[in-house]
Amino acid sequence: MVFEYAVALTGSIATGKSTVARMFEEDGFVIIDADSIAHEVLESQQEVIARMFGDEVVRHGTVDRKALGKVVFADPLKRKALEQLLHPLIYDVIEARAKEEDAKQKPYIVDIPLFFEGGRYPIKRTLVVYAAPKQQLERAMMRDGLDEEAVLERIASQIDIAEKRFLADYVIDNTKDEVHLRSEYEQAKDAILKEFS
């Protein structure tokens, strides 16, 4: 069965998901990264994207993700159109990689930012990286150089982080310092390994 050994890693913008994914990778877990797969698929569809959203979102033979983000986050219908184009293609790549990992019969991580929103992946176990909304806002503005309105648009387009926390099988609390995050990570990792042993 596909995704049998998968744990979906999710959260929301600027909760620290990438940091946690790196920790798992350093500990030898295979990471299937939906974002990097999405970037590959996005580039493969640049002609279609230019037709759908205008030539200004493709520059120098590559998709300008910031320009595309401005267009789709400002218009829910355009965001839905982009998702309908990309998500089935992304799913096919992730599913193929998951089948390879399931054959090894060891837990692996599927890093999917919009796991709950999409409802597309039949992964039974979920791990949410949690940060308070105010922290998300501050971290995203600092990290991505976005203004407050742009960050709030992205946060509003996702299921509330408190609800994701409630839905998760495992939670890593990233509201404090790095020492606390490491401790939370170790507890979650141990629980995952115990479940699959």
Secondary structure, 3 states (H helix, E strand, C coil): CCCCCEEEEECCCCCCHHHHHHHHHHCCCCEEEHHHHHHHHHHHCHHHHHHHHCHHHEECCEECHHHHHHHHHCCHHHHHHHHHHHHHHHHHHHHHHHHHHHCCCCCEEEECCCHHHHCCCCCCEEEEEECCHHHHHHHHHHHHCCCHHHHHHHHHCCCCHHHHHHHCCEEEECCCCHHHHHHHHHHHHHHHHHHHC
